[in-house]
Amino acid sequence: VYEAPAFEILRRHKVAKVEEGLKVTEQVLKIESELMLSMGQFLRREGFIEILPVIISPMTDPLNHSVFDAQIKYYDGYYSLTKSMIFHKQLALRVLPKIFSFSPNVRLETKERISSHKHLIEFTQLDLEVRDATREDILDLIERMVVSIFEHIEEKYIDSIRKLNPKFRVPSIPFERVKYIEAFDKFGGDFETVLSNMATNPFWLIDIPIFEREFYDKLSSNGKTLVDMDLIYPFGFGEGLSGGEREFEYNKIVERMKVKGNSLDEFSFYLEEAKKGLPKSSGCGIGIERLVRFICGLDSVKETRLFAKMPGEISL
Ligand code: ASN
């Protein structure tokens, strides 16, 4: 009865014994669980309230790349499975000034993405949003959160961490800020991979060009780049967080949707709310599986979930 999952884990970890593979998985899952606890504790200390995730909605994040549709027909309408809770986060700030959610996202990526080792078609992000915050406020918050959770994990699981990932150390803050266009000019189209491979500390990629991101990140006064960011992990682990300041004025949102070619019809529910007024805000989402992969030094995000769903595959 227990052979099948054990052999799957054995294959994943390329270790000699089934028991050894199970042991690694057990350690990774314990670290993941502790990590989520410590993120929630940190944010509560900062005055955040945890809200329940939204799983289905008539509209969801359009994303900046195409994925297969994940829609459910329901009576005369359709529900989409959440790709990110971005719009609901903005609306939640009408009620509470600082919110977070461990938000399950479904993004039916095309099968080529399997080789990135960074994409799951079902994953979880810690999604947070803060009323009246600037991008700088979020950079500062996340830097302090990263240090706090790394210290917590180090204290609690130092023995397993050392075995799993000899390169583990608590990052030093502030993280370097790298401007997207400057990095592109210096290192070419593959700059993110090049810089991530070279780095030994996480760093911020900021001021992402308008066509590289969705319509909801705020356009800066230069009209070309956004007031947003990605967090890039070192040692080649790549992108682990994205976020920014948000467009909140109805006219600007509509303008940005037109520039990006998004259908106004598809987002009618959101636009109705934007007309009534959205709070000014900044926020971000940090992928749990990618963070665990980085902390534990794992080959693939697949190793961070018991029932991992990889691009192009059907699995339990
Ligand atoms: N959660 C991200 C954000 O807050 C959006 C995303 O996942 N695409 O900006």
py3Dmol code that shows the C-alpha trace and the ligand (Angstrom):
import py3Dmol

protein = """\
ATOM      1  CA  VAL A   1       0.000   0.000   0.000  1.00  0.00           C
ATOM      2  CA  TYR A   2       2.769   2.454   0.887  1.00  0.00           C
ATOM      3  CA  GLU A   3       5.115   1.503  -1.933  1.00  0.00           C
ATOM      4  CA  ALA A   4       3.800   3.831  -4.624  1.00  0.00           C
ATOM      5  CA  PRO A   5       4.189   7.167  -2.788  1.00  0.00           C
ATOM      6  CA  ALA A   6       7.474   6.028  -1.326  1.00  0.00           C
ATOM      7  CA  PHE A   7       8.931   5.264  -4.760  1.00  0.00           C
ATOM      8  CA  GLU A   8       7.696   8.572  -6.124  1.00  0.00           C
ATOM      9  CA  ILE A   9       9.559  10.329  -3.334  1.00  0.00           C
ATOM     10  CA  LEU A  10      12.621   8.168  -3.924  1.00  0.00           C
ATOM     11  CA  ARG A  11      12.682   9.226  -7.570  1.00  0.00           C
ATOM     12  CA  ARG A  12      12.288  12.865  -6.600  1.00  0.00           C
ATOM     13  CA  HIS A  13      15.164  12.944  -4.181  1.00  0.00           C
ATOM     14  CA  LYS A  14      17.503  10.603  -6.065  1.00  0.00           C
ATOM     15  CA  VAL A  15      18.509   8.871  -2.861  1.00  0.00           C
ATOM     16  CA  ALA A  16      19.408   5.261  -2.298  1.00  0.00           C
ATOM     17  CA  LYS A  17      16.784   4.292   0.202  1.00  0.00           C
ATOM     18  CA  VAL A  18      13.048   4.797   0.288  1.00  0.00           C
ATOM     19  CA  GLU A  19      13.221   5.642   3.997  1.00  0.00           C
ATOM     20  CA  GLU A  20      15.793   8.329   3.268  1.00  0.00           C
ATOM     21  CA  GLY A  21      13.525   9.896   0.619  1.00  0.00           C
ATOM     22  CA  LEU A  22      10.592   9.888   3.009  1.00  0.00           C
ATOM     23  CA  LYS A  23      12.758  11.489   5.672  1.00  0.00           C
ATOM     24  CA  VAL A  24      13.711  14.354   3.331  1.00  0.00           C
ATOM     25  CA  THR A  25      10.053  14.936   2.447  1.00  0.00           C
ATOM     26  CA  GLU A  26       9.125  14.891   6.113  1.00  0.00           C
ATOM     27  CA  GLN A  27      11.741  17.544   6.882  1.00  0.00           C
ATOM     28  CA  VAL A  28      10.699  19.752   3.956  1.00  0.00           C
ATOM     29  CA  LEU A  29       7.039  19.584   4.987  1.00  0.00           C
ATOM     30  CA  LYS A  30       7.859  20.427   8.599  1.00  0.00           C
ATOM     31  CA  ILE A  31       9.902  23.436   7.495  1.00  0.00           C
ATOM     32  CA  GLU A  32       7.082  24.533   5.143  1.00  0.00           C
ATOM     33  CA  SER A  33       4.511  24.288   7.932  1.00  0.00           C
ATOM     34  CA  GLU A  34       6.705  26.238  10.354  1.00  0.00           C
ATOM     35  CA  LEU A  35       7.381  28.844   7.694  1.00  0.00           C
ATOM     36  CA  MET A  36       3.676  29.548   7.150  1.00  0.00           C
ATOM     37  CA  LEU A  37       3.174  29.791  10.898  1.00  0.00           C
ATOM     38  CA  SER A  38       6.014  32.260  11.274  1.00  0.00           C
ATOM     39  CA  MET A  39       4.851  34.399   8.312  1.00  0.00           C
ATOM     40  CA  GLY A  40       1.391  34.667   9.867  1.00  0.00           C
ATOM     41  CA  GLN A  41       2.872  35.523  13.266  1.00  0.00           C
ATOM     42  CA  PHE A  42       5.127  38.202  11.790  1.00  0.00           C
ATOM     43  CA  LEU A  43       2.268  39.837   9.866  1.00  0.00           C
ATOM     44  CA  ARG A  44      -0.054  39.756  12.887  1.00  0.00           C
ATOM     45  CA  ARG A  45       2.624  41.542  14.920  1.00  0.00           C
ATOM     46  CA  GLU A  46       2.651  44.167  12.144  1.00  0.00           C
ATOM     47  CA  GLY A  47      -1.109  44.690  12.508  1.00  0.00           C
ATOM     48  CA  PHE A  48      -2.305  42.545   9.586  1.00  0.00           C
ATOM     49  CA  ILE A  49      -5.556  40.559   9.589  1.00  0.00           C
ATOM     50  CA  GLU A  50      -5.700  37.224   7.766  1.00  0.00           C
ATOM     51  CA  ILE A  51      -8.660  36.880   5.412  1.00  0.00           C
ATOM     52  CA  LEU A  52      -9.976  33.691   3.806  1.00  0.00           C
ATOM     53  CA  PRO A  53      -8.912  33.072   0.210  1.00  0.00           C
ATOM     54  CA  VAL A  54     -11.207  33.489  -2.790  1.00  0.00           C
ATOM     55  CA  ILE A  55     -11.224  30.312  -4.895  1.00  0.00           C
ATOM     56  CA  ILE A  56     -13.755  31.219  -7.624  1.00  0.00           C
ATOM     57  CA  SER A  57     -14.836  34.572  -9.010  1.00  0.00           C
ATOM     58  CA  PRO A  58     -16.330  35.952 -12.251  1.00  0.00           C
ATOM     59  CA  MET A  59     -12.944  37.584 -12.904  1.00  0.00           C
ATOM     60  CA  THR A  60      -9.371  36.948 -11.899  1.00  0.00           C
ATOM     61  CA  ASP A  61      -5.850  38.180 -12.587  1.00  0.00           C
ATOM     62  CA  PRO A  62      -5.308  38.375 -16.397  1.00  0.00           C
ATOM     63  CA  LEU A  63      -1.583  37.591 -15.847  1.00  0.00           C
ATOM     64  CA  ASN A  64       1.075  38.764 -18.262  1.00  0.00           C
ATOM     65  CA  HIS A  65       1.433  35.430 -20.048  1.00  0.00           C
ATOM     66  CA  SER A  66      -1.230  33.113 -21.404  1.00  0.00           C
ATOM     67  CA  VAL A  67      -2.365  29.953 -19.671  1.00  0.00           C
ATOM     68  CA  PHE A  68      -5.271  27.589 -20.411  1.00  0.00           C
ATOM     69  CA  ASP A  69      -8.692  28.691 -19.173  1.00  0.00           C
ATOM     70  CA  ALA A  70      -9.831  27.352 -15.825  1.00  0.00           C
ATOM     71  CA  GLN A  71     -13.528  28.170 -15.852  1.00  0.00           C
ATOM     72  CA  ILE A  72     -16.580  26.506 -14.434  1.00  0.00           C
ATOM     73  CA  LYS A  73     -19.994  27.037 -16.019  1.00  0.00           C
ATOM     74  CA  TYR A  74     -22.591  27.862 -13.396  1.00  0.00           C
ATOM     75  CA  TYR A  75     -26.214  28.531 -14.422  1.00  0.00           C
ATOM     76  CA  ASP A  76     -26.064  31.400 -16.928  1.00  0.00           C
ATOM     77  CA  GLY A  77     -22.579  32.511 -16.023  1.00  0.00           C
ATOM     78  CA  TYR A  78     -19.026  31.386 -15.453  1.00  0.00           C
ATOM     79  CA  TYR A  79     -16.670  31.267 -12.534  1.00  0.00           C
ATOM     80  CA  SER A  80     -12.890  31.398 -12.993  1.00  0.00           C
ATOM     81  CA  LEU A  81     -10.487  29.660 -10.648  1.00  0.00           C
ATOM     82  CA  THR A  82      -8.294  32.241  -8.953  1.00  0.00           C
ATOM     83  CA  LYS A  83      -4.990  33.042 -10.686  1.00  0.00           C
ATOM     84  CA  SER A  84      -4.304  35.655  -8.012  1.00  0.00           C
ATOM     85  CA  MET A  85      -6.491  37.533  -5.541  1.00  0.00           C
ATOM     86  CA  ILE A  86      -5.244  40.946  -6.665  1.00  0.00           C
ATOM     87  CA  PHE A  87      -8.666  42.590  -7.181  1.00  0.00           C
ATOM     88  CA  HIS A  88     -10.191  41.133  -4.026  1.00  0.00           C
ATOM     89  CA  LYS A  89      -7.179  42.361  -2.045  1.00  0.00           C
ATOM     90  CA  GLN A  90      -7.790  45.920  -3.213  1.00  0.00           C
ATOM     91  CA  LEU A  91     -11.481  45.696  -2.304  1.00  0.00           C
ATOM     92  CA  ALA A  92     -10.766  44.129   1.094  1.00  0.00           C
ATOM     93  CA  LEU A  93      -8.875  47.294   2.039  1.00  0.00           C
ATOM     94  CA  ARG A  94     -12.199  49.156   2.176  1.00  0.00           C
ATOM     95  CA  VAL A  95     -12.786  47.224   5.395  1.00  0.00           C
ATOM     96  CA  LEU A  96      -9.324  46.571   6.852  1.00  0.00           C
ATOM     97  CA  PRO A  97      -6.089  48.556   6.354  1.00  0.00           C
ATOM     98  CA  LYS A  98      -3.639  45.607   6.226  1.00  0.00           C
ATOM     99  CA  ILE A  99      -4.645  42.162   4.995  1.00  0.00           C
ATOM    100  CA  PHE A 100      -3.047  38.877   4.003  1.00  0.00           C
ATOM    101  CA  SER A 101      -4.227  35.496   2.806  1.00  0.00           C
ATOM    102  CA  PHE A 102      -2.615  32.149   2.017  1.00  0.00           C
ATOM    103  CA  SER A 103      -4.202  32.104  -1.387  1.00  0.00           C
ATOM    104  CA  PRO A 104      -4.382  28.965  -3.563  1.00  0.00           C
ATOM    105  CA  ASN A 105      -3.884  29.861  -7.224  1.00  0.00           C
ATOM    106  CA  VAL A 106      -4.599  27.724 -10.282  1.00  0.00           C
ATOM    107  CA  ARG A 107      -2.667  28.641 -13.422  1.00  0.00           C
ATOM    108  CA  LEU A 108      -2.891  25.994 -16.142  1.00  0.00           C
ATOM    109  CA  GLU A 109       0.552  26.656 -17.606  1.00  0.00           C
ATOM    110  CA  THR A 110       1.643  25.161 -20.932  1.00  0.00           C
ATOM    111  CA  LYS A 111       3.730  22.008 -20.687  1.00  0.00           C
ATOM    112  CA  GLU A 112       7.111  23.557 -21.671  1.00  0.00           C
ATOM    113  CA  ARG A 113       7.155  25.266 -18.284  1.00  0.00           C
ATOM    114  CA  ILE A 114       7.800  21.951 -16.566  1.00  0.00           C
ATOM    115  CA  SER A 115      11.523  22.362 -17.244  1.00  0.00           C
ATOM    116  CA  SER A 116      11.741  25.643 -15.283  1.00  0.00           C
ATOM    117  CA  HIS A 117      11.348  23.692 -12.002  1.00  0.00           C
ATOM    118  CA  LYS A 118       9.608  26.850 -10.723  1.00  0.00           C
ATOM    119  CA  HIS A 119       6.049  26.317 -11.995  1.00  0.00           C
ATOM    120  CA  LEU A 120       3.258  24.346 -10.405  1.00  0.00           C
ATOM    121  CA  ILE A 121      -0.203  24.624 -11.960  1.00  0.00           C
ATOM    122  CA  GLU A 122      -1.647  24.703  -8.439  1.00  0.00           C
ATOM    123  CA  PHE A 123       0.356  26.721  -5.923  1.00  0.00           C
ATOM    124  CA  THR A 124      -0.103  28.964  -2.911  1.00  0.00           C
ATOM    125  CA  GLN A 125       0.983  32.528  -2.460  1.00  0.00           C
ATOM    126  CA  LEU A 126       1.024  34.586   0.681  1.00  0.00           C
ATOM    127  CA  ASP A 127      -0.801  37.558  -0.794  1.00  0.00           C
ATOM    128  CA  LEU A 128      -0.820  40.827   1.142  1.00  0.00           C
ATOM    129  CA  GLU A 129      -1.999  44.383   0.565  1.00  0.00           C
ATOM    130  CA  VAL A 130      -1.677  47.594   2.594  1.00  0.00           C
ATOM    131  CA  ARG A 131      -3.849  50.700   2.348  1.00  0.00           C
ATOM    132  CA  ASP A 132      -1.940  53.961   1.666  1.00  0.00           C
ATOM    133  CA  ALA A 133       1.406  52.149   1.515  1.00  0.00           C
ATOM    134  CA  THR A 134       4.156  52.962  -0.985  1.00  0.00           C
ATOM    135  CA  ARG A 135       6.294  50.395  -2.791  1.00  0.00           C
ATOM    136  CA  GLU A 136       9.130  51.314  -0.440  1.00  0.00           C
ATOM    137  CA  ASP A 137       6.935  50.404   2.572  1.00  0.00           C
ATOM    138  CA  ILE A 138       6.379  46.919   1.104  1.00  0.00           C
ATOM    139  CA  LEU A 139      10.075  46.405   0.288  1.00  0.00           C
ATOM    140  CA  ASP A 140      10.923  47.256   3.883  1.00  0.00           C
ATOM    141  CA  LEU A 141       8.155  45.013   5.285  1.00  0.00           C
ATOM    142  CA  ILE A 142       9.202  42.011   3.185  1.00  0.00           C
ATOM    143  CA  GLU A 143      12.894  42.432   4.005  1.00  0.00           C
ATOM    144  CA  ARG A 144      12.067  42.370   7.704  1.00  0.00           C
ATOM    145  CA  MET A 145       9.708  39.415   7.222  1.00  0.00           C
ATOM    146  CA  VAL A 146      12.325  37.400   5.310  1.00  0.00           C
ATOM    147  CA  VAL A 147      14.903  37.944   8.057  1.00  0.00           C
ATOM    148  CA  SER A 148      12.376  37.094  10.757  1.00  0.00           C
ATOM    149  CA  ILE A 149      11.203  33.831   9.167  1.00  0.00           C
ATOM    150  CA  PHE A 150      14.726  32.716   8.238  1.00  0.00           C
ATOM    151  CA  GLU A 151      15.862  33.296  11.820  1.00  0.00           C
ATOM    152  CA  HIS A 152      12.865  31.350  13.079  1.00  0.00           C
ATOM    153  CA  ILE A 153      13.564  28.402  10.769  1.00  0.00           C
ATOM    154  CA  GLU A 154      17.272  28.468  11.637  1.00  0.00           C
ATOM    155  CA  GLU A 155      16.471  28.360  15.325  1.00  0.00           C
ATOM    156  CA  LYS A 156      13.928  25.581  15.058  1.00  0.00           C
ATOM    157  CA  TYR A 157      15.353  23.338  12.309  1.00  0.00           C
ATOM    158  CA  ILE A 158      19.064  24.111  12.024  1.00  0.00           C
ATOM    159  CA  ASP A 159      20.099  20.425  11.841  1.00  0.00           C
ATOM    160  CA  SER A 160      17.771  19.462   8.993  1.00  0.00           C
ATOM    161  CA  ILE A 161      18.432  22.753   7.171  1.00  0.00           C
ATOM    162  CA  ARG A 162      22.215  22.218   7.263  1.00  0.00           C
ATOM    163  CA  LYS A 163      21.763  18.759   5.768  1.00  0.00           C
ATOM    164  CA  LEU A 164      19.259  19.844   3.126  1.00  0.00           C
ATOM    165  CA  ASN A 165      20.966  23.072   2.123  1.00  0.00           C
ATOM    166  CA  PRO A 166      24.570  23.766   3.129  1.00  0.00           C
ATOM    167  CA  LYS A 167      24.255  27.252   1.572  1.00  0.00           C
ATOM    168  CA  PHE A 168      21.446  28.286   3.949  1.00  0.00           C
ATOM    169  CA  ARG A 169      22.000  31.555   5.792  1.00  0.00           C
ATOM    170  CA  VAL A 170      19.834  34.421   7.014  1.00  0.00           C
ATOM    171  CA  PRO A 171      19.909  37.068   4.231  1.00  0.00           C
ATOM    172  CA  SER A 172      21.304  40.516   4.991  1.00  0.00           C
ATOM    173  CA  ILE A 173      19.132  43.597   4.540  1.00  0.00           C
ATOM    174  CA  PRO A 174      18.466  45.959   2.858  1.00  0.00           C
ATOM    175  CA  PHE A 175      18.417  43.933  -0.374  1.00  0.00           C
ATOM    176  CA  GLU A 176      20.040  45.541  -3.385  1.00  0.00           C
ATOM    177  CA  ARG A 177      17.616  47.314  -5.775  1.00  0.00           C
ATOM    178  CA  VAL A 178      18.287  46.609  -9.447  1.00  0.00           C
ATOM    179  CA  LYS A 179      16.455  48.599 -12.118  1.00  0.00           C
ATOM    180  CA  TYR A 180      14.922  46.345 -14.793  1.00  0.00           C
ATOM    181  CA  ILE A 181      15.999  48.426 -17.792  1.00  0.00           C
ATOM    182  CA  GLU A 182      19.573  48.906 -16.536  1.00  0.00           C
ATOM    183  CA  ALA A 183      19.902  45.142 -15.940  1.00  0.00           C
ATOM    184  CA  PHE A 184      18.437  44.402 -19.379  1.00  0.00           C
ATOM    185  CA  ASP A 185      20.884  46.795 -21.084  1.00  0.00           C
ATOM    186  CA  LYS A 186      23.859  45.319 -19.255  1.00  0.00           C
ATOM    187  CA  PHE A 187      23.099  41.591 -19.356  1.00  0.00           C
ATOM    188  CA  GLY A 188      20.539  41.140 -22.183  1.00  0.00           C
ATOM    189  CA  GLY A 189      17.195  39.362 -22.219  1.00  0.00           C
ATOM    190  CA  ASP A 190      18.332  36.587 -19.885  1.00  0.00           C
ATOM    191  CA  PHE A 191      19.450  39.038 -17.186  1.00  0.00           C
ATOM    192  CA  GLU A 192      17.231  37.607 -14.470  1.00  0.00           C
ATOM    193  CA  THR A 193      18.845  34.171 -14.680  1.00  0.00           C
ATOM    194  CA  VAL A 194      22.345  35.642 -15.035  1.00  0.00           C
ATOM    195  CA  LEU A 195      21.919  37.902 -11.991  1.00  0.00           C
ATOM    196  CA  SER A 196      20.224  35.210  -9.898  1.00  0.00           C
ATOM    197  CA  ASN A 197      23.077  32.785 -10.667  1.00  0.00           C
ATOM    198  CA  MET A 198      25.672  35.397  -9.650  1.00  0.00           C
ATOM    199  CA  ALA A 199      23.914  36.541  -6.459  1.00  0.00           C
ATOM    200  CA  THR A 200      24.431  35.201  -2.939  1.00  0.00           C
ATOM    201  CA  ASN A 201      21.746  37.387  -1.300  1.00  0.00           C
ATOM    202  CA  PRO A 202      18.164  38.031  -2.491  1.00  0.00           C
ATOM    203  CA  PHE A 203      17.730  41.271  -4.471  1.00  0.00           C
ATOM    204  CA  TRP A 204      14.904  43.449  -5.792  1.00  0.00           C
ATOM    205  CA  LEU A 205      14.197  43.970  -9.447  1.00  0.00           C
ATOM    206  CA  ILE A 206      12.328  47.281  -9.659  1.00  0.00           C
ATOM    207  CA  ASP A 207      10.689  49.592 -12.238  1.00  0.00           C
ATOM    208  CA  ILE A 208       9.431  46.914 -14.596  1.00  0.00           C
ATOM    209  CA  PRO A 209       8.434  48.177 -18.081  1.00  0.00           C
ATOM    210  CA  ILE A 210       4.712  48.662 -18.736  1.00  0.00           C
ATOM    211  CA  PHE A 211       4.389  45.800 -21.240  1.00  0.00           C
ATOM    212  CA  GLU A 212       6.066  43.290 -18.944  1.00  0.00           C
ATOM    213  CA  ARG A 213       3.327  43.465 -16.305  1.00  0.00           C
ATOM    214  CA  GLU A 214      -0.420  43.534 -15.777  1.00  0.00           C
ATOM    215  CA  PHE A 215      -2.552  46.694 -15.925  1.00  0.00           C
ATOM    216  CA  TYR A 216      -3.027  46.988 -12.171  1.00  0.00           C
ATOM    217  CA  ASP A 217       0.542  47.987 -11.205  1.00  0.00           C
ATOM    218  CA  LYS A 218       0.927  51.758 -11.049  1.00  0.00           C
ATOM    219  CA  LEU A 219       2.500  53.607 -13.955  1.00  0.00           C
ATOM    220  CA  SER A 220       5.294  55.948 -12.894  1.00  0.00           C
ATOM    221  CA  SER A 221       5.446  59.570 -14.028  1.00  0.00           C
ATOM    222  CA  ASN A 222       7.832  58.644 -16.880  1.00  0.00           C
ATOM    223  CA  GLY A 223       4.939  56.786 -18.570  1.00  0.00           C
ATOM    224  CA  LYS A 224       7.173  53.790 -19.331  1.00  0.00           C
ATOM    225  CA  THR A 225       7.915  51.862 -16.163  1.00  0.00           C
ATOM    226  CA  LEU A 226       5.788  50.715 -13.251  1.00  0.00           C
ATOM    227  CA  VAL A 227       6.194  51.402  -9.552  1.00  0.00           C
ATOM    228  CA  ASP A 228       6.564  47.686  -8.882  1.00  0.00           C
ATOM    229  CA  MET A 229       9.038  44.931  -8.062  1.00  0.00           C
ATOM    230  CA  ASP A 230      10.035  41.280  -8.137  1.00  0.00           C
ATOM    231  CA  LEU A 231      12.100  39.635  -5.450  1.00  0.00           C
ATOM    232  CA  ILE A 232      14.822  37.464  -6.969  1.00  0.00           C
ATOM    233  CA  TYR A 233      16.427  34.671  -4.965  1.00  0.00           C
ATOM    234  CA  PRO A 234      20.170  34.009  -5.309  1.00  0.00           C
ATOM    235  CA  PHE A 235      22.011  30.841  -6.424  1.00  0.00           C
ATOM    236  CA  GLY A 236      19.810  30.588  -9.536  1.00  0.00           C
ATOM    237  CA  PHE A 237      16.524  30.081  -7.685  1.00  0.00           C
ATOM    238  CA  GLY A 238      15.034  33.077  -9.528  1.00  0.00           C
ATOM    239  CA  GLU A 239      11.837  35.031  -8.978  1.00  0.00           C
ATOM    240  CA  GLY A 240       9.892  34.445  -5.769  1.00  0.00           C
ATOM    241  CA  LEU A 241       7.620  37.463  -5.283  1.00  0.00           C
ATOM    242  CA  SER A 242       5.925  40.130  -7.336  1.00  0.00           C
ATOM    243  CA  GLY A 243       4.018  43.225  -6.348  1.00  0.00           C
ATOM    244  CA  GLY A 244       3.860  46.981  -6.491  1.00  0.00           C
ATOM    245  CA  GLU A 245       1.870  50.149  -6.001  1.00  0.00           C
ATOM    246  CA  ARG A 246      -1.558  49.879  -7.605  1.00  0.00           C
ATOM    247  CA  GLU A 247      -3.621  51.919 -10.023  1.00  0.00           C
ATOM    248  CA  PHE A 248      -6.730  52.887  -8.078  1.00  0.00           C
ATOM    249  CA  GLU A 249      -8.347  55.627 -10.190  1.00  0.00           C
ATOM    250  CA  TYR A 250     -11.069  54.435 -12.557  1.00  0.00           C
ATOM    251  CA  ASN A 251      -9.896  56.445 -15.589  1.00  0.00           C
ATOM    252  CA  LYS A 252      -6.300  55.318 -15.246  1.00  0.00           C
ATOM    253  CA  ILE A 253      -7.340  51.684 -14.832  1.00  0.00           C
ATOM    254  CA  VAL A 254      -9.437  51.819 -18.014  1.00  0.00           C
ATOM    255  CA  GLU A 255      -6.599  53.514 -19.890  1.00  0.00           C
ATOM    256  CA  ARG A 256      -4.104  50.854 -18.765  1.00  0.00           C
ATOM    257  CA  MET A 257      -6.486  48.035 -19.726  1.00  0.00           C
ATOM    258  CA  LYS A 258      -6.787  49.501 -23.206  1.00  0.00           C
ATOM    259  CA  VAL A 259      -3.013  49.835 -23.546  1.00  0.00           C
ATOM    260  CA  LYS A 260      -2.598  46.162 -22.555  1.00  0.00           C
ATOM    261  CA  GLY A 261      -5.537  45.001 -24.691  1.00  0.00           C
ATOM    262  CA  ASN A 262      -7.592  43.607 -21.793  1.00  0.00           C
ATOM    263  CA  SER A 263     -11.324  43.298 -22.417  1.00  0.00           C
ATOM    264  CA  LEU A 264     -13.301  45.839 -20.382  1.00  0.00           C
ATOM    265  CA  ASP A 265     -16.247  43.451 -20.511  1.00  0.00           C
ATOM    266  CA  GLU A 266     -14.337  40.660 -18.801  1.00  0.00           C
ATOM    267  CA  PHE A 267     -13.535  42.941 -15.859  1.00  0.00           C
ATOM    268  CA  SER A 268     -16.944  44.648 -15.571  1.00  0.00           C
ATOM    269  CA  PHE A 269     -17.389  43.568 -11.932  1.00  0.00           C
ATOM    270  CA  TYR A 270     -14.064  45.170 -11.020  1.00  0.00           C
ATOM    271  CA  LEU A 271     -14.665  48.310 -13.074  1.00  0.00           C
ATOM    272  CA  GLU A 272     -18.043  48.851 -11.380  1.00  0.00           C
ATOM    273  CA  GLU A 273     -16.261  48.816  -8.022  1.00  0.00           C
ATOM    274  CA  ALA A 274     -13.405  50.993  -9.273  1.00  0.00           C
ATOM    275  CA  LYS A 275     -15.986  53.572 -10.348  1.00  0.00           C
ATOM    276  CA  LYS A 276     -17.213  53.751  -6.751  1.00  0.00           C
ATOM    277  CA  GLY A 277     -13.607  54.209  -5.611  1.00  0.00           C
ATOM    278  CA  LEU A 278     -10.736  51.905  -4.681  1.00  0.00           C
ATOM    279  CA  PRO A 279      -8.374  52.499  -1.764  1.00  0.00           C
ATOM    280  CA  LYS A 280      -4.856  53.608  -2.675  1.00  0.00           C
ATOM    281  CA  SER A 281      -2.531  50.696  -1.905  1.00  0.00           C
ATOM    282  CA  SER A 282       0.594  48.625  -2.425  1.00  0.00           C
ATOM    283  CA  GLY A 283       1.112  44.932  -1.901  1.00  0.00           C
ATOM    284  CA  CYS A 284       2.676  41.753  -3.149  1.00  0.00           C
ATOM    285  CA  GLY A 285       2.414  37.991  -3.299  1.00  0.00           C
ATOM    286  CA  ILE A 286       5.183  35.615  -2.267  1.00  0.00           C
ATOM    287  CA  GLY A 287       5.063  32.052  -3.576  1.00  0.00           C
ATOM    288  CA  ILE A 288       5.253  29.554  -0.728  1.00  0.00           C
ATOM    289  CA  GLU A 289       6.625  26.656  -2.778  1.00  0.00           C
ATOM    290  CA  ARG A 290       9.404  28.745  -4.359  1.00  0.00           C
ATOM    291  CA  LEU A 291      10.388  30.106  -0.961  1.00  0.00           C
ATOM    292  CA  VAL A 292      10.543  26.591   0.513  1.00  0.00           C
ATOM    293  CA  ARG A 293      12.539  25.420  -2.503  1.00  0.00           C
ATOM    294  CA  PHE A 294      15.047  28.255  -1.939  1.00  0.00           C
ATOM    295  CA  ILE A 295      15.309  27.712   1.831  1.00  0.00           C
ATOM    296  CA  CYS A 296      15.740  23.941   1.502  1.00  0.00           C
ATOM    297  CA  GLY A 297      17.915  24.168  -1.644  1.00  0.00           C
ATOM    298  CA  LEU A 298      15.659  21.773  -3.612  1.00  0.00           C
ATOM    299  CA  ASP A 299      15.972  20.893  -7.307  1.00  0.00           C
ATOM    300  CA  SER A 300      12.297  21.589  -8.031  1.00  0.00           C
ATOM    301  CA  VAL A 301       9.152  23.151  -6.548  1.00  0.00           C
ATOM    302  CA  LYS A 302       7.710  19.669  -7.012  1.00  0.00           C
ATOM    303  CA  GLU A 303       9.533  18.578  -3.868  1.00  0.00           C
ATOM    304  CA  THR A 304       7.661  21.089  -1.717  1.00  0.00           C
ATOM    305  CA  ARG A 305       4.209  19.534  -2.067  1.00  0.00           C
ATOM    306  CA  LEU A 306       2.948  16.007  -1.516  1.00  0.00           C
ATOM    307  CA  PHE A 307       0.454  16.303  -4.361  1.00  0.00           C
ATOM    308  CA  ALA A 308       2.383  18.572  -6.714  1.00  0.00           C
ATOM    309  CA  LYS A 309       0.743  19.355 -10.079  1.00  0.00           C
ATOM    310  CA  MET A 310       3.334  19.988 -12.755  1.00  0.00           C
ATOM    311  CA  PRO A 311       2.719  21.724 -16.126  1.00  0.00           C
ATOM    312  CA  GLY A 312       1.503  19.291 -18.769  1.00  0.00           C
ATOM    313  CA  GLU A 313       0.905  16.403 -16.325  1.00  0.00           C
ATOM    314  CA  ILE A 314      -2.150  14.873 -14.716  1.00  0.00           C
ATOM    315  CA  SER A 315      -1.402  13.600 -11.240  1.00  0.00           C
ATOM    316  CA  LEU A 316      -2.878  12.909  -7.854  1.00  0.00           C
TER     317      LEU A 316
END
"""
ligand_1 = """\
9
LIG
N 0.082 38.640 -6.032
C 0.691 39.497 -7.000
C 0.613 40.932 -6.551
O 0.173 41.185 -5.452
C 0.038 39.372 -8.332
C 0.264 38.034 -8.994
O 0.426 37.018 -8.391
N 0.253 38.016 -10.305
O 1.025 41.819 -7.283
"""
view = py3Dmol.view(width=600, height=400)
view.addModel(protein, "pdb")
view.setStyle({"model": 0}, {"cartoon": {"style": "trace"}})
view.addModel(ligand_1, "xyz")
view.setStyle({"model": 1}, {"stick": {}})
view.zoomTo()
view.show()
